[in-house]
């Protein structure tokens, strides 16, 4: 039950007053979305997989953060990819691809200023959330057919076969289930799978957006590097680093693409350290895993491990240079026709040889790299690569045989991010290395004849990082 204990009543005299004296509510000239020229080809590919079906790809609803406050809205990726709408557009909307292949954006257009919704509706009213698009403005923005989302039920009722991306919007999914009189979970899952797999290979627009995301991320990393002395001096330095990067992500793009990992010292050995509440110490490292999501919702995903005080110790440098060698081996394995697992296999071989050199493997390098071995995973737990795009772990609904067991192709963007994680309490590790965690991650575009490192503007070599820090900190 929702309480109305904070809602003041509107008097009749106020209702008459509030709708008077406004300038004419005319349509504005809106900029056509940069993605608008690319979505028609995406619709054709999706529709071709489901001939005769009507496909419903919801944007999703607002999600409650606390009581009556919501999280910042981000549309479901399938909706954003097929509509071209990014940023915070459009809660409660849906992109519908009809059986005839025509795509229509169903959304809630703005109400006239003579309507009570204008001033009294906290979800849609212009007084509360700003001036929403009219139908004509949304059509001009997207280049697509548009309709009022309140007509969605009536329009879908005529469809002979309906499929929906089930996890996007519970209310829309319930509506589709009701209209078709049954759940069609297998068909719905197939729709989610197809959209996911079609996104494995990026078009030219997507690749350019990824370049922009990587460049914005470079600026964020440079800002953090300049601020490291303040992060140490002010206390709670991990939070300072997180905040500095977030400032630039919001300024240069839509937001961070995922929760920033700002892990000082032994915190770097916790793979998903996002608490970021620790101090930064001058003779330790900080592992910064962060990416800017641009307004179109494409994100970078970059990791650098930096000496907080500006210079690596001998032990830190040794671990760092092994990880860099492993990453370079992984990057060189990125080429069309290679297995998705080739970069991982190349990288972990370098790491396993180092672990064997330290005498911490319980067997040979070949034994640990064999399927029944895996001892090296004590210090390199995760995979080396994942697909990257609108989601930081992109195309997650794709089948295993086209993802992990698949083949790299021109236009794919993957990360290459090996690491070594020597936890402070790991007594198998030589004492001088305990508490050192290093990961290096870059965003790699597979090209016709090899690869391109989209995040190469950020230095990787230890000497280059030290010089970069010294230059930025003056």
N, C-alpha and C positions, 0 to 999 in steps of 0.2 A: 504494500500500500504506500502511495506517495502522499506525503503531508503537504498541505498548502499553507503552513503556518507562517511563511515569509511572504506570501503573495498578497500585495495590497489590492483591494477592490478598485475597479475603474468606475467612476461615476458616469452617469449618462451625459452630463455636461462636458466632462473630459473627453468622452468618446467622440462627441461632436467637434470638440475643439482640436483634438490631436490630428484629425485627418484634413484639416484646412490649412491653406497658406503655403503649400509646397510648390516648388517649381515643377513644370511638366515632367512626368516620368518617361522620358524618351529613351530609346535605345542608344547606346554608345557605340563608337567604332571600337571593336575589339580586335586584338592581334590574333591572327590565325596561328594555331599551335604549330611549332616546328615539326612535331611528329605527324601532323595531319596528312602529309603527303605519303606517309609510309604505312598507315594502318589498313588501307584497302587491300594491300597484298597480304597482310596478316589475316584479314577476314576471309579471303579466298582460300587460304591454306586450311584454316580451321573448318570452314564450311565444307570443304572437299572431303574431310574425314567423316562427315556425318550428313550424307545426302538426305534431303527431305526432312531433317530435324530442325527445330527451333532451339537455339542455344542461348542460355541466359547466364551472363557473367556479371554478378553483382559487385558493386563497389564496397559494400559492407556498411554497417551502421556505426554510429559513435559508440565508444566503449567507455564505461564508467571508470574513472580513476578513484574517486572518493565522493560518496554521496551524490551530489548533483553537479559535480565537476567531471569533465570528460578528458581522456587523453587527447592529445593533438591528433587529428584525423589523418590517416594515410590510407589511400584506397587499396583494395586488394590488387595484387600484382596482375592477375589475369585481366581485370577490368582496365587497369592503367595501360597495359600493353595493347589491348584491342581498341581502346578509346583515344589514346594519346593524352589523356588528362592526368596530370601529376599533382604535385604539392598537396593541398588539402581538399581537392575536388574528387568526387562529390558524394558526401555521405547519403546513403539510402538510394543511390542511383543504381542503374543496371544498364549494361550494354547487351542488346538483344540482336543476334544474327538470325534473321528469319529463314524459313525454308527456301526462299527465293534468293538468299545470299545478301540481302540488304541489311545493313547494320543501323540500328537506331539507339540513340542515347535516351533513356528514360530518366528524368531527374525532376526535382521540385523547382519550377521556375519561381521567380520572385512574385510576390503578391502586389497588387496596386496599393498605393498609399491610403486609399479609402477603405482598405480591408483591415479588420482587426489584427490579422496576422502581422501586418507591418510593424506594430508597436507592442503586441502582446505575446507573440510566439518566440520563446527564447531559443528554439531550435532552428527556425527558418526566418524569423522576422528581421527586416532590414535594420531596425533599431538595435538589435542584439548581435547579429553576425555579419552585418554589412550588406551591401547591395548585391544581391544574387543576380545571375544572368536571367534574361528573358529567354523564351524559346528561340527567337531569332538570333540573339547574341550567342547562345550556345551552338546553334547551327553554324554561324559564321566562325566561331572559335574552333570547332572540331572538323568542319567540312562534312558532317554526317547528318542524317535525318535525326530529328529530335521529337520527343513527346513528353507529356506530363506523366510522371511516375504514378499518379493516381489513376491512370488509365491502364496500368500494367496488367491487372487481373483480367479486364475485359479483352484486351488485345491478345493475351496469352491463351485465353479460353478457346480460341479458334484453332490453335495449333494441333496438328495430328500427332506429333511426337515432340516432347519437351525434354531437354536435358539442362542441368544447372550445375554450376560450380558450387558444391554443397557447403563447403566450409566458409564461404564468404559472408553470407547474411542469413541467419536462421529464419527470419520472417519470409524472405523470398523463397528459400528452400521449402519451407512449409507450404507456401502458396503453390509452388510447382507440384509438390507431392499431392496436394489436394486436387489440383486441376487434372492431373493425369490419373488420379484414383489409386495410385500405388507408388511405392518407392522404386526408383530405378537406379539403385546404388551403383551397380556395375557400369551402366552407361554414363552416369555422372562422373565416376572415377576415371572413365576413359576420356571424357572431356577434359578433366583436369590434367591428365597425363599428356594428352595431345598438345595442349597449350604449353605445358612445361617443356616438352621435347622440341616444339617449334622454336622455342627461345634459346636453344642450345647454340645455334649459329646466329650471330648478330648481323643485322643489316648495317648499311653505311651510317645511317643516322645514329643507331645505337653505339657504334664504335666511336663516333665523334663525341657523344655524350660521355662515354667512358674516359676519353681523353680529357674532357673538361673536368670530370670528377677527380682524376689523378692530379691534374694541375692544381685544382683547389686544395687537394690534400697536401700537396707539396708546400703550399703557402701556410697551411695549418701546422705542418711539422716544423717549418722554419720559425714560426711564431713561438712554438714550444721550446725550440732550441735556444732562442734568445732569452726566454723566461726561466730557464733552468736555475740560474742563481737565485732568482726571487722565489722559486718553488722550494728551494732548500731553506732560504732564510725565513720565509713566512710560516713554515710548518705545514703539516698535512699536504706535503708537496704533490702527492699523487692527485689529489683533488684540484690543485692549482693547474696542473698539466691538463687534466680532463676539461677544466673550465676554459682554459685558453684555446684548446682545440675546438671546443663546442662553439665558442664565440665566432671563430672564423667559418665553421661549418654553416652556422645560421646566416652569417653575413654573405658568404659566397654561394650558398646553395640553399637547399631545403632544410637540412638538418644533418646530424651524423647518420651514417648508414646503418649503424649498430652501436651498442653500448661500448664506449671506448675502454680499452684495457690500458691502464697506466700503472705498471707494476714495477715497483722498485725492489731491488735486492731479491730476497728469496720469494717474494710474491710473484716474480716472473715464472716460477716453477708451478704455479697454479694456472692451468691453461686458460680458464675463463675468469680471470681475476677482474671483476668489474666493481668491487666495493670501493677501490681507489681511496682508501682512507689513511694510507701509510705516509710516513715521513720519507723524504729523499735524503740520502747520505752521500757525501761527496766522493767517497771511494768505492761506491757501488754502481751498478748499472740500473737503467730504467728501460723496460721493454714497453714500447708504445705501439699498440695495434689499433689503428684508427682509420676512418675513411669518411670523406665528405660525400653525401648524397645530394646531387644537383636537383634542380626543380623538377626535372622530368623523371626523377626517382632512380636514376642509375647511380650506383655507388662505387667508389674505390674501396680497396681493402689492402692496406699497406702496414707493414711492421718494420720498425727499426729498433735496434737495441743500442742505447747510447750510454757512454760513460758520464755519469752525472757531473763529475768534477772536470770533465774535458779530456781525460786521457785514460786509456785502458791500462790495467795492471798486466803483468806478464801472463798470469793465469787466465784473466778475462780475455786477453788478446788471443791466446791459444785456442780457447773454446770458440771465440767469435770467428776466427779464421777457418776453423773446421766447418762451422755452419755455413760460412760464405762459400767454401769450396763445394759443399753439398748442394747449396742452392744453385751455384753455377752449373753443376752437373745436371741438376733437374731442369734448369732453363734450356740448356743445350739439347735436351731430349724433347723439347716442344717443337713439333713439326707436323704438318698434315700427313696422315697415314700412320702416325705413331699411336700406340696404345695410350689411353688415358693414364694408365698406371706407370708408363715408362718414366716420367719425371720423378715419381715417388721412388721407383726402384733404383734409379740412378743416384738419387740423393741419399737414400738410407744406406747404400753400399759404402759411401764415403764415411758416413757416421759410424757404421759398424766397424770399419777398419780402425777408426780412432778409438772406439771402445775396446777393441781387441788389443790395440797398442797399449792402452792403460791397464790391461790385464783384468778387466771387470766383466768380460763375457765368460759365461760358463762353458763355452765351446769355441769352435772356429767361426770365422766370418761366414763361411758357406753354411754352417749349421744354423746360425741365427737367422740368415736370410731365407732358409728353407721354410716351407709352409708350416712344418711341425715345430719350428724353432721360435723365432720372434723375440729372443731375449733382449735385443736392442730396444724393444718397445718400452722397456722400463725407463729409458731416458729420452725416447722420442715416441710419444704415445699416439699421436694423431697422424692422419694422412697428410701428404705433402701438398695436395691440390684439391681445389673445388671450383666449380663453375661460378662465374661472377657476372652480375648484370643488375637488374632491378632489385633482386634480393642478394644479400651478401653471400648466402649459400643458394645460388640460383638453380632453377630447374629441378627443384627437389622432388617433384612428382614423376620425373622421368624414370623409365625402367632401368634396372641394374645393367641390363645387357647393352644399353646405349649410353649409360653414364660410366659407372666404374669399370665395366667390361667393354666400353665402347672405344671408338677411334677418334682421335683429334682431327678436326677439319678446319679449313680456312674460315675465319670469322668467329671462331670460339674464343672466349676470354676465360682463362683459368688463373688461379693463384699458384705460385710456387713458394712454399713457406716451411722449409725444414727448421728444426730447432733441436737444441740440447737442453735438457732440464735436469740439473743436478741438485736435487733438493738438499737443504741444509742437514737433514737428518739421515741421509743415505750413506751408511758406513761402508758400502762397497766402493764408493768413489774416493779417490785420493783427497786428503783433507784440504789441499789448496784450491780444489775445484768446487767444494761443497757450497751451496747457496748461489751458484752462478746459473742463471737461466738466459738463454739467447735464442731469439727467433729472428729471421730475416725473411721478409715477404714482399713480393712484387706481383704486379698484375700483367699477365702475359697474353698478348694477342697472337693467335696462330695465323700466320700469313701464308701466301701461296708457296713461298720457298723457305719457310722457317718460322720465325717468330719476331715479335717486337715487344720490348719491355715498355709498357705504357707509363710506368712509374720510375723510369730510369733517371729522371732529373734529381732524385734524392740519392746522395752518395751511399755506397755500400761498403767499400773497402775501409779497413780500420784507419789507415793513415788519412784517407779522404774525409772520414767522419770527424776525426780529431781536428783537421784543418777547417772543416765546415763549421764546427762548433766555435772554434777560436775566432773565425771571421764574423759570425753572427753575433757573438757576444762582445765583439770589439776588443 
